[in-house]
Amino acid sequence: MRVAVFGAFGLLGKALMREWSGDEITGLGSRAADIRDPVQVRAVVEEARPSWIVLAAAYTDVDGCESHHDLAMAVNRDGAMNAAAAARKVGAKLLFLSSDYVFDGRKTSPYEIADARNPQSVYGRSKTEAETGLLDAMPDCCIVRTSWLFGTGGKCFPDTILKLAASRPALDVVNDQRGSPTYTVDLARAIAQLCRLGAAGIIHVTNAGDCTWFDFAREIVECAKLPAAVRPVSSKEMARPAPRPAYSVLSPKSRLRLGIEMPSWQDALRRYLRERQD
Ligand SMILES: NC(=O)c1ccc[n+]([C@@H]2O[C@H](COP(=O)([O-])OP(=O)(O)OC[C@H]3O[C@@H](n4cnc5c(N)ncnc54)[C@H](OP(=O)(O)O)[C@@H]3O)[C@@H](O)[C@H]2O)c1
């Protein structure tokens, strides 16, 4: 396969570039092509002539999206449509990265792929509009919804917790948002598998299991044997510009049907901590 990865210098992009073997991969950053510009996107795709485009580029600052609505829509929604148009032009398939934030978080059992989207934030709306636009324009595209990404090579929750826990006696972490942490290494392998399978439609891919941010932080601090105390607080006490879903666990059924196995988030965290030390 020839694969073009947009967002190759992001958290997931770096893992995709490192983990993907056996295929010809072209990594594209924002300097090679701004995905908001259909001409630039088409030019790099025509040059790479991929059989798959993996769109991992996005405006991912969830709070920033609230005050930069137009930018969020231009990158996350229009950028996706530009990638789809370029894919169609060269006969490539498209795999788009979406988010658990397309859901409102009112469920108490895992979200299935057909559950109604009801995003609560601008970021979630930009992903929702990208999903619906793509499914209209390119019904055989593959939409991978994931959540709570962590990995080496960029800012992520465990990295922040480790840095804070090394310098503070106690950390306050929200305990009323539940989701599934996902290691970029495991997600990158799953994405390569999905491309090889020629997957289409919406697929949920996260590490197995779920927790709150507080549970996740406590596990990080314990694994790293740091003395800092982790204290549970509510989202109200830690107000942020963008509302987050209280519950955004994604059902694994869609990936299991395709034979995609994902390790538990606890196992993934231990491998991340080892990778971080290397
Ligand atoms: N992080 C999470 O917790 C999470 C959760 C659910 C879903 N996702 C989705 O998973 C995907 C990967 O996320 P990530 O955490 O790896 O993101 P990330 O680290 O923020 O990287 C995103 C990349 O997008 C590129 N980008 C931004 N604007 C661009 C533009 N206008 N044109 C071209 N490239 C642009 C940037 O490229 P340069 O560095 O070259 O400027 C950046 O490296 C995204 O679609 C994200 O929405 C992430």
The ligand as an SDF file (V2000), in Angstrom:
LIG
                    3D

 48 52  0  0  0  0  0  0  0  0999 V2000
   -5.7210   14.0170   21.3490 N   0  0  0  0  0  0  0  0  0  0  0  0
   -6.8510   13.4100   21.6940 C   0  0  0  0  0  0  0  0  0  0  0  0
   -7.1030   13.1390   22.8690 O   0  0  0  0  0  0  0  0  0  0  0  0
   -7.8400   12.9940   20.6310 C   0  0  0  0  0  0  0  0  0  0  0  0
   -9.0440   12.3760   21.0200 C   0  0  0  0  0  0  0  0  0  0  0  0
   -9.9640   12.0010   20.0290 C   0  0  0  0  0  0  0  0  0  0  0  0
   -9.6610   12.2230   18.6920 C   0  0  0  0  0  0  0  0  0  0  0  0
   -8.4850   12.8350   18.3450 N   0  0  0  0  0  0  0  0  0  0  0  0
   -8.2100   13.0720   16.9400 C   0  0  0  0  0  0  0  0  0  0  0  0
   -7.0920   12.2870   16.5500 O   0  0  0  0  0  0  0  0  0  0  0  0
   -6.3440   12.9840   15.5680 C   0  0  0  0  0  0  0  0  0  0  0  0
   -4.8940   13.0940   16.0070 C   0  0  0  0  0  0  0  0  0  0  0  0
   -4.8450   13.8420   17.2080 O   0  0  0  0  0  0  0  0  0  0  0  0
   -3.4660   14.2980   17.8580 P   0  0  0  0  0  0  0  0  0  0  0  0
   -3.6690   14.3780   19.3320 O   0  0  0  0  0  0  0  0  0  0  0  0
   -2.3470   13.4680   17.3040 O   0  0  0  0  0  0  0  0  0  0  0  0
   -3.3420   15.7810   17.3050 O   0  0  0  0  0  0  0  0  0  0  0  0
   -2.1290   16.8170   17.4550 P   0  0  0  0  0  0  0  0  0  0  0  0
   -1.0060   16.2280   18.2530 O   0  0  0  0  0  0  0  0  0  0  0  0
   -2.7180   18.1140   17.8940 O   0  0  0  0  0  0  0  0  0  0  0  0
   -1.6190   16.9510   15.9600 O   0  0  0  0  0  0  0  0  0  0  0  0
   -2.4230   17.4940   14.9920 C   0  0  0  0  0  0  0  0  0  0  0  0
   -1.5770   17.8600   13.8030 C   0  0  0  0  0  0  0  0  0  0  0  0
   -2.4640   18.5080   12.8950 O   0  0  0  0  0  0  0  0  0  0  0  0
   -1.7090   19.3640   12.1190 C   0  0  0  0  0  0  0  0  0  0  0  0
   -2.5160   20.4910   11.6690 N   0  0  0  0  0  0  0  0  0  0  0  0
   -3.2110   21.3820   12.4130 C   0  0  0  0  0  0  0  0  0  0  0  0
   -3.8000   22.2950   11.6170 N   0  0  0  0  0  0  0  0  0  0  0  0
   -3.4460   21.9590   10.3390 C   0  0  0  0  0  0  0  0  0  0  0  0
   -3.7340   22.5170    9.0780 C   0  0  0  0  0  0  0  0  0  0  0  0
   -4.4960   23.6060    8.9530 N   0  0  0  0  0  0  0  0  0  0  0  0
   -3.2020   21.9260    7.9790 N   0  0  0  0  0  0  0  0  0  0  0  0
   -2.4290   20.8350    8.0940 C   0  0  0  0  0  0  0  0  0  0  0  0
   -2.1190   20.2480    9.2640 N   0  0  0  0  0  0  0  0  0  0  0  0
   -2.6150   20.8180   10.3770 C   0  0  0  0  0  0  0  0  0  0  0  0
   -0.5270   19.8680   12.9630 C   0  0  0  0  0  0  0  0  0  0  0  0
    0.5290   19.8290   12.0600 O   0  0  0  0  0  0  0  0  0  0  0  0
    1.9730   20.5700   12.2130 P   0  0  0  0  0  0  0  0  0  0  0  0
    2.5390   20.0270   13.5020 O   0  0  0  0  0  0  0  0  0  0  0  0
    2.7310   20.1080   11.0200 O   0  0  0  0  0  0  0  0  0  0  0  0
    1.6850   22.0300   12.2780 O   0  0  0  0  0  0  0  0  0  0  0  0
   -0.4430   18.8400   14.0930 C   0  0  0  0  0  0  0  0  0  0  0  0
    0.7970   18.1660   14.1030 O   0  0  0  0  0  0  0  0  0  0  0  0
   -7.0480   14.3210   15.3720 C   0  0  0  0  0  0  0  0  0  0  0  0
   -7.9510   14.2240   14.2950 O   0  0  0  0  0  0  0  0  0  0  0  0
   -7.8260   14.4960   16.6480 C   0  0  0  0  0  0  0  0  0  0  0  0
   -8.9430   15.3410   16.4770 O   0  0  0  0  0  0  0  0  0  0  0  0
   -7.5630   13.2150   19.2790 C   0  0  0  0  0  0  0  0  0  0  0  0
  1  2  1  0
  2  3  2  0
  2  4  1  0
  4  5  1  0
  4 48  2  0
  5  6  2  0
  6  7  1  0
  7  8  2  0
  8  9  1  0
  8 48  1  0
  9 10  1  0
  9 46  1  0
 10 11  1  0
 11 12  1  0
 11 44  1  0
 12 13  1  0
 13 14  1  0
 14 15  2  0
 14 16  1  0
 14 17  1  0
 17 18  1  0
 18 19  2  0
 18 20  1  0
 18 21  1  0
 21 22  1  0
 22 23  1  0
 23 24  1  0
 23 42  1  0
 24 25  1  0
 25 26  1  0
 25 36  1  0
 26 27  1  0
 26 35  1  0
 27 28  2  0
 28 29  1  0
 29 30  1  0
 29 35  2  0
 30 31  1  0
 30 32  2  0
 32 33  1  0
 33 34  2  0
 34 35  1  0
 36 37  1  0
 36 42  1  0
 37 38  1  0
 38 39  2  0
 38 40  1  0
 38 41  1  0
 42 43  1  0
 44 45  1  0
 44 46  1  0
 46 47  1  0
M  CHG  2   8   1  16  -1
M  END
$$$$
